[in-house]
């Protein structure tokens, strides 16, 4: 016994090293296969506030560009609004609204690692919760992963764990949007069957199969495509509309019917 | 004097974390190269200090950077490992005499110091990118990232270390 204690004492630094290494490896490997760690992420008070302070300083450099893109979006929405043929009395009864939108500023962005997360400056207090969709004026950005009181982390579409339902515009052929981790301007659409007519330049939008995003939110256009190894499905490379290296303002979409949909799906699965 | 070392390293810790997460994580040089300059903390850290404290501080440094960059605990694992092997690397670079009382960085040659820094960075990046991708099928990609990011880190660390060279010690 004395010898064991002596052995441990004389190698205590090695034991400390192994212990700390185990902690970090467990944290790492766990979040490789599951969700991002709940306790340790950049939506927390300290990290969020430091990022927001830094963003308050640097965001001035992009104001002009951001303004232009917001005006451009407003113009597009105005055209849509004026050409809407239904009665133009806006619906104010909140029980008839399916989607709500929360605006948020991106205070931290990353696109160089295989698993990218963004941090935005809206959290639980503003009504953000896990698994809400995040878009910009140009296209989709990601899905809310963790929230704190005033900040949230967003799993970017540039994340090898990301998997989003998407389809070719004006058709009903849908597949999964994934990222291979190589190029931050390109994502991949897989599981589109061989018999689908695919052309370079076709627009890709979000599909109706997801309860996170509304249908028909732009994603990108087809850059190139080829058949997969089994020759039965296409692998399609998609050029994103969003410049992922330069995103500032975003909208978080909450689907009011999501809980109902999930409940129903769970019930159906249990009944089988 | 003792107090001075704690204050100095505390300030270094905070400034290096801020520099890393606010400046160098957003560099994205050539698209994806983000130098990891916080390694220089280990290069600057005093030699004859309690090893256990050194390991814990290194782990904390990595962990804080992980928190900011949403990278699980990759930075922690990488920097902890090079903190653990630092004495071995020092013996390799400076010979056996670094353990003596009179040893300071001043009486080592520039080449020795650069080798030491290069080895720290090389090992760190190898562990970091292996854990980040966590697959053997991306072996070439890992080596490529280690090489390019390593060179960027090395150059910037050299600049920083000569910019903030200590007059005392």
Interface residues (C-beta under 8 A of the other chain):
Chain A: X12 X13 X14 X16 X17 X20 X21 X23 X24 X25 X27 X28 X29 X30 X31 X32 X36 X37 X40 X41 X42 X44 X47 X50 X51 X54 X108 X109 X110 X111 X112 X113 X114 X115 X117 X119 X153 X181 X184 X245
Chain B: X18 X21 X22 X25 X26 X28 X31 X32 X33 X34 X51 X52 X55 X56 X59 X62 X63 X66 X67 X68 X69 X70 X71 X72 X73 X74 X76 X77 X80 X81 X84 X131 X132 X133 X134
